[in-house]
């Protein structure tokens, strides 16, 4: 059990550090490509937001509402699904995660498979279709603080996060921003 706990702790540390350190670990060629991807995903013009990110074969066909996804998750702890909803928040450092509203008071955090792509940092409020896996899980305090920092929270707001949260997360292989 101690070995498992140590492995889980290492996995959390790796996940938290990967968002901030990914570019530093890239070779010069990968870094150039990453910068190009960041620029193309996050250049300012409104018309550049719409498009497909990640798996280019992602389509809107078969997408369900967040409410339908929640109903599906009543039977299991994870599902493969396409969900269409409104982008509630986006990582303001790189576009490496986004939140999608799933109820009036709740959202799910969407991360991108293998950290292979990012979404525009100015896509908040847009309609998105995400294709991948939804899962019920507990978000650690460390992740929640990291996410708050990425979203531009103050030091006081970050320090106020002291409890883990049970929520729906999503690992997307492809995203369409409409």
C-alpha positions in Angstrom: 0.0 0.0 0.0 2.9 2.4 0.8 4.4 1.6 -2.6 1.1 2.5 -4.3 0.8 5.7 -2.3 4.3 6.7 -3.3 3.6 6.0 -6.9 0.4 8.1 -6.7 2.3 11.0 -5.1 4.9 10.8 -7.9 2.2 10.8 -10.5 0.6 13.9 -9.0 3.9 15.7 -8.9 4.7 14.8 -12.5 1.2 15.9 -13.7 1.5 19.2 -11.9 5.0 19.9 -13.1 4.3 18.9 -16.7 2.1 21.9 -17.4 4.7 24.4 -16.4 7.8 22.5 -17.5 6.7 20.9 -20.8 8.4 23.5 -23.0 11.7 23.3 -21.0 11.9 19.6 -21.6 11.4 19.9 -25.4 14.3 19.8 -27.8 14.9 23.0 -29.8 12.9 21.6 -32.7 10.0 20.6 -30.5 10.1 23.9 -28.8 9.8 25.7 -32.1 6.9 23.5 -33.1 5.2 24.0 -29.7 5.6 27.8 -30.0 4.0 27.6 -33.5 1.1 25.6 -32.1 0.7 28.0 -29.2 0.7 31.0 -31.6 -1.8 29.4 -34.0 -4.1 28.3 -31.2 -4.0 31.6 -29.3 -3.6 34.4 -31.8 -6.1 37.1 -31.1 -8.6 37.3 -34.0 -12.0 35.9 -33.3 -12.2 34.0 -36.6 -9.1 31.9 -35.7 -10.8 30.4 -32.6 -13.2 28.1 -34.5 -11.6 24.9 -35.6 -10.5 21.4 -34.7 -7.8 20.8 -32.2 -6.1 17.5 -31.6 -7.5 14.6 -33.5 -8.4 16.0 -36.9 -11.0 13.3 -37.5 -13.1 14.6 -34.6 -16.7 15.3 -35.7 -19.8 16.7 -33.9 -21.8 13.6 -34.9 -23.2 11.8 -31.9 -22.3 14.5 -29.4 -24.5 14.6 -26.3 -25.4 17.4 -23.9 -23.6 17.6 -20.5 -26.9 16.5 -18.9 -27.0 13.4 -21.0 -23.4 12.6 -20.1 -24.2 12.9 -16.4 -27.1 10.5 -16.8 -24.7 8.0 -18.5 -22.2 8.4 -15.6 -24.9 7.3 -13.1 -24.3 3.7 -14.3 -20.5 3.7 -14.3 -17.5 5.7 -13.2 -16.1 6.4 -16.7 -17.4 6.5 -20.3 -16.2 7.2 -23.8 -18.3 10.0 -25.1 -18.6 13.2 -27.2 -20.0 16.1 -25.3 -21.2 19.5 -26.6 -21.3 22.4 -24.2 -20.0 25.9 -23.3 -16.4 26.6 -22.4 -16.5 28.0 -18.9 -12.8 28.6 -18.4 -9.4 28.1 -20.1 -5.8 27.9 -18.9 -4.4 31.3 -19.4 -0.8 30.2 -19.6 -1.0 27.8 -22.6 -4.5 26.7 -23.2 -3.5 23.3 -21.8 -6.9 22.6 -20.0 -10.4 24.0 -20.2 -13.6 23.7 -18.1 -17.0 23.0 -19.6 -20.2 23.8 -17.8 -22.2 20.6 -17.0 -24.8 22.1 -14.7 -25.6 25.6 -13.6 -23.2 25.3 -10.6 -20.7 22.7 -11.8 -18.1 22.3 -14.6 -15.8 19.5 -15.7 -12.1 20.0 -16.3 -10.9 18.8 -19.7 -7.3 17.9 -20.3 -5.8 17.0 -23.7 -4.5 13.5 -24.5 -0.8 13.1 -24.0 -0.4 16.9 -23.7 -0.3 16.9 -27.6 -2.4 20.0 -28.2 -3.8 23.2 -26.7 -7.0 25.2 -27.3 -7.2 29.0 -27.8 -6.9 30.9 -24.5 -9.7 33.2 -25.6 -12.4 30.5 -26.3 -14.3 31.0 -23.0 -18.0 31.3 -23.7 -17.7 29.4 -27.0 -19.4 26.2 -27.8 -17.1 23.2 -27.9 -17.4 19.5 -28.7 -15.0 17.3 -26.8 -14.3 13.7 -27.8 -12.8 11.3 -25.3 -13.3 9.9 -21.8 -15.4 11.3 -19.0 -14.5 10.1 -15.5 -15.7 10.6 -11.9 -12.6 11.3 -9.7 -11.2 13.3 -6.8 -9.2 16.4 -7.7 -6.2 16.9 -5.3 -5.6 20.2 -3.5 -2.3 20.5 -5.4 -4.0 20.2 -8.8 -6.8 22.6 -7.8 -4.2 25.2 -6.6 -2.2 24.7 -9.9 -5.3 25.1 -11.9 -6.3 28.3 -10.0 -2.8 29.7 -10.6 -3.1 28.9 -14.4 -6.5 30.7 -14.4 -5.0 33.8 -12.8 -6.2 33.5 -9.3 -4.6 35.6 -6.5 -2.3 34.1 -3.9 -5.1 34.5 -1.4 -7.6 32.6 -3.6 -5.1 29.9 -4.2 -4.3 29.6 -0.5 -8.0 29.2 0.3 -8.1 25.9 -1.6 -7.6 23.4 1.2 -9.9 20.5 0.4 -10.0 18.0 -2.5 -13.0 18.0 -4.8 -15.0 15.2 -6.3 -15.8 16.1 -9.9 -16.1 14.9 -13.4 -12.9 15.1 -15.5 -12.5 14.6 -19.2 -9.5 13.4 -21.3 -10.0 14.7 -24.8 -8.4 13.3 -27.9 -10.0 16.0 -30.0 -11.9 19.3 -29.6 -14.0 21.3 -32.0 -14.5 25.0 -31.1 -17.5 26.4 -33.0 
